[in-house]
Each structure stands twice: as structure tokens, then as C-alpha cells.
Amino acid sequence: MNQDELKIRKAFSDKDWQEIKTLDTWQIFKIMAEFVNGFEKLSKIGPCVSIFGSARTKNDHSYYHLAENIAFKLTKEGYGIITGGGPGIMEAANKGAKEAGGKSVGLNIELPFEQYSNPYIDRDKLINFDYFFVRKLMFIKYAQGFVVLPGGFGTMDELFEALTLIQTKKIGKFPIVLVGKDYWSGLIDWIQNTLQSEGMIDPKDMNLFKVADSADEAVAYINEFYTRYLLKPNF
């Protein structure tokens, strides 16, 4: 039981607590504790960019080095870096932030085969989650930009969650950069030639993201975005 769960526990008698623990509603308190912990820690960090990508990318892959370079350059521009806290692209981004002397945040989640916290996260900025949906909220609420490198289902989930929230104006617009034109071209063609042509999205929705091939392109787009928009919390 973490400190936030202990705070909740103290509000109940032993008898009531035992009854609560046998109910599905106990999950509400666990979820609440994750929200409280995340809000308390991340609200103090300042402007950040969330970097996403596969946990399976090896450290000798070009995508790994690209993520590291992007994080390094963004940190030099004054941004903290938020990742999912695990290996692969996440590790590369935290490593780049650490090498640049910036804030390196990890939002870790326990997974059966591949997730463990990488060694480049600031120890006071490592937050562990049980619930994906709480973790995704933290990525969006405390980031002023998304940089999305090649990844799998989890990466797609995080990308389309952000696009949906911006499209529906549930959050303020922020820059989203897809890095790796060859990797993303098939998906983008499908979005344009199927979703857009069938009327499932508006043509202007294609402007919700930018595609880049280099660290300099990705960083320049985020910097340029904030010459036109005020740097502020998303919601």
C-alpha cells in the first residue's frame, strides 16, 4: 500500500475498510490514489514533451539514437522529457534528457514481459502505475507536445488518444510530431485515402500532426508551434 492509499485507509474504521476491500468499488480508491500521486509530482515539473515509441527497440537501432538526439535537443530548449519509463525508445529519450542535464520523467507501468524502469529517469520523477488510463492522462495533461517514434499498439493508442482529444476540443491543441516518414507513410496514406475520402474525418484534421525525419525537424516544429500559441497546460 503506497502513501496515498494509506491516507485513504485512515478515513475508514477497520470494519468499514474490510468491507470496502471486498467490493469492486475498492478500485475507485486505488485509482484515486494513482491520480493524486501523479498530479502531486507532475504539477511541479514545468513544460515537458512526451516521447513515445516501442519498448522493443534495441540500443543499436537508428530509431534509438534518433530518440536520444531529439530528447537531448528538446532539453536544451528548456523542456523536460516524459516517457513511459521503460526500455527501447523510452530509455533512449530519458537518456538524452539525462545527458543534456534536463528533467527526465518516467511514467512506468508493470507489464508481463517487457516493462521495467530504465536507469536514466530522475529518481524523484519515476511514477509507477497499475492503470493504463490514469497513465495516459498524465502523458497528455503534463505535456506541451508529443514526439511519436515507431512503435506498436501502445504507441498507436497514445497517439490516437491525443488526436481524438484535440480533434474534439476536449483539450487544448499541442504539437504532435511523427518521426520516421518511411514508418508512418502507410498509416498516413490510409488515414487520408480511406478515413478522409470516406468522410470519417475532416481534411483539416490532417493538420493535427506533422511528419519529420530528423531531430532538428521535430524540435523546430515544436518551437515554431509555440511562437504562434501560448505555452500553457492542456486542460
C-alpha positions in Angstrom: 0.0 0.0 0.0 1.5 3.4 -1.0 1.3 6.6 0.9 -1.8 7.9 -1.0 -3.6 4.6 -0.3 -2.7 4.9 3.4 -4.2 8.4 3.5 -7.5 7.0 2.2 -7.3 4.0 4.5 -7.1 6.3 7.6 -10.5 7.7 6.7 -12.3 4.4 7.5 -12.8 2.2 10.5 -11.3 -1.3 10.4 -14.7 -2.8 9.9 -15.6 -0.5 7.0 -12.2 -0.9 5.4 -12.6 -4.7 5.4 -16.0 -4.4 3.7 -14.7 -1.9 1.1 -11.8 -4.2 0.2 -14.2 -7.0 -0.8 -16.1 -4.8 -3.2 -15.4 -3.7 -6.8 -15.7 -0.2 -5.6 -12.3 -0.6 -3.8 -10.8 0.1 -7.3 -12.1 3.6 -7.0 -9.7 4.3 -4.1 -6.7 2.7 -5.9 -7.5 4.8 -9.0 -7.9 7.9 -6.9 -4.5 7.2 -5.2 -2.8 7.0 -8.6 -4.4 10.3 -9.8 -3.3 12.1 -6.6 0.3 10.8 -6.7 0.6 11.7 -10.4 -0.9 15.2 -10.0 1.3 16.0 -7.0 4.5 15.0 -8.7 4.0 16.2 -12.2 2.4 19.6 -11.4 5.8 20.7 -10.1 7.9 19.8 -13.1 7.2 22.5 -15.7 6.9 22.4 -19.5 7.6 18.9 -20.9 7.4 16.9 -24.1 6.2 13.3 -24.1 8.2 11.0 -26.3 6.7 7.6 -27.3 7.9 4.6 -29.2 8.5 0.9 -29.0 9.8 -0.8 -25.8 11.4 -3.4 -28.1 13.8 -1.1 -30.0 17.4 -2.1 -29.3 20.0 0.4 -28.3 22.0 0.0 -31.5 19.0 0.8 -33.7 18.8 4.1 -35.6 15.4 4.9 -34.0 17.0 4.6 -30.6 19.7 7.1 -31.5 17.2 9.4 -33.1 15.0 9.4 -29.9 18.0 10.1 -27.8 19.1 13.1 -30.0 15.5 14.5 -30.1 15.3 14.4 -26.3 18.7 16.0 -25.9 17.8 18.9 -28.2 14.4 19.4 -26.6 16.0 19.5 -23.2 18.5 22.2 -24.4 15.4 24.2 -25.5 14.1 24.1 -21.9 11.7 21.2 -22.0 11.6 18.3 -19.6 11.1 14.9 -21.1 8.3 12.5 -20.2 8.4 8.8 -21.3 6.7 5.6 -20.4 9.7 4.8 -18.3 10.6 1.5 -19.9 13.3 0.2 -22.3 13.7 0.9 -26.0 12.6 4.3 -27.3 11.6 5.3 -23.8 15.1 4.6 -22.4 16.7 6.5 -25.3 14.6 9.6 -24.6 15.3 9.5 -20.9 19.0 9.0 -21.7 19.0 12.1 -24.0 17.4 14.2 -21.3 19.8 13.0 -18.7 22.8 13.7 -20.9 21.6 17.2 -21.5 21.2 17.9 -17.8 17.4 18.2 -18.0 14.4 16.8 -16.3 13.9 13.1 -17.1 10.4 11.7 -16.1 9.3 8.1 -16.3 5.6 7.0 -16.0 6.2 3.3 -15.6 3.6 0.5 -15.8 4.1 -3.1 -14.9 3.8 -5.4 -17.9 4.4 -9.2 -18.0 7.3 -9.4 -20.4 9.0 -6.2 -21.3 8.4 -3.3 -18.9 10.9 -2.2 -16.3 12.1 1.3 -15.4 15.2 2.4 -17.2 18.2 3.8 -15.4 18.1 7.3 -16.9 15.0 8.5 -15.1 15.4 11.1 -12.3 14.7 9.0 -9.2 12.3 11.6 -7.8 10.4 11.7 -11.2 9.7 7.9 -11.5 6.0 7.2 -11.0 4.6 3.7 -11.2 1.0 3.0 -12.4 -1.3 0.0 -12.4 -3.9 1.6 -14.7 -3.2 2.5 -18.4 -5.9 5.1 -18.5 -4.5 7.0 -15.5 -1.0 6.9 -17.0 -2.3 8.2 -20.4 -4.0 11.1 -18.7 -0.7 12.1 -17.2 1.1 12.0 -20.5 -1.4 14.4 -22.0 -2.1 16.7 -19.1 1.5 17.5 -18.4 3.0 17.5 -21.9 3.2 20.5 -24.2 4.0 18.3 -27.2 4.1 14.7 -28.4 7.0 13.2 -30.3 6.0 9.8 -31.6 8.6 7.4 -32.9 8.0 3.9 -34.5 6.1 1.7 -32.1 3.3 -0.9 -31.7 -0.2 -1.0 -30.3 0.7 1.0 -27.2 2.2 3.8 -29.2 -0.8 3.9 -31.6 -3.1 4.0 -28.6 -1.3 7.0 -27.1 -1.2 8.8 -30.5 -4.8 8.4 -31.4 -6.0 9.3 -27.9 -4.2 12.7 -28.2 -5.5 13.2 -31.8 -9.1 12.4 -30.7 -9.0 14.8 -27.7 -7.6 17.6 -29.8 -10.0 17.0 -32.6 -13.0 17.1 -30.3 -11.6 20.1 -28.4 -11.5 18.3 -25.1 -8.0 19.6 -24.6 -6.0 22.5 -26.0 -4.1 22.0 -29.2 -0.5 21.0 -28.9 2.1 19.8 -31.4 2.3 16.2 -32.4 5.3 15.0 -34.4 5.5 11.6 -36.1 9.2 10.8 -36.6 10.2 8.5 -39.4 8.5 9.1 -42.7 9.0 5.6 -44.1 7.5 4.0 -41.0 4.4 6.3 -40.8 3.7 6.7 -44.6 1.4 3.7 -44.9 -0.7 4.8 -41.9 -0.9 8.4 -43.1 -1.9 7.2 -46.6 -4.7 5.1 -45.1 -5.9 8.0 -43.0 -6.0 10.3 -46.0 -7.2 7.9 -48.7 -9.7 6.0 -46.5 -10.8 7.9 -43.5 -10.7 11.3 -45.1 -12.1 10.2 -48.5 -14.9 8.3 -46.8 -15.8 11.4 -44.8 -14.8 10.0 -41.4 -12.6 12.9 -40.7 -12.4 16.5 -41.9 -9.5 17.4 -44.3 -8.2 19.9 -41.7 -7.7 17.1 -39.2 -4.6 16.1 -41.3 -3.1 19.3 -39.8 -3.2 17.9 -36.3 0.2 16.3 -36.7 3.4 16.8 -38.5 5.8 14.2 -40.0 9.6 14.6 -39.6 12.7 12.6 -40.3 15.3 14.3 -38.2 15.7 15.6 -34.7 16.2 19.1 -35.9 12.9 19.0 -37.8 11.0 17.7 -34.8 12.4 20.3 -32.4 11.9 23.1 -34.9 8.2 22.2 -35.3 7.6 22.3 -31.6 9.5 25.6 -31.2 7.6 27.1 -34.1 4.3 26.0 -32.7 4.9 28.0 -29.6 5.7 31.1 -31.5 2.0 31.0 -32.5 0.4 29.6 -29.4 0.8 30.3 -25.7 2.7 27.7 -23.7 0.1 26.6 -21.2 -1.4 23.5 -19.5 -3.6 21.4 -21.9 -6.6 21.3 -19.6 
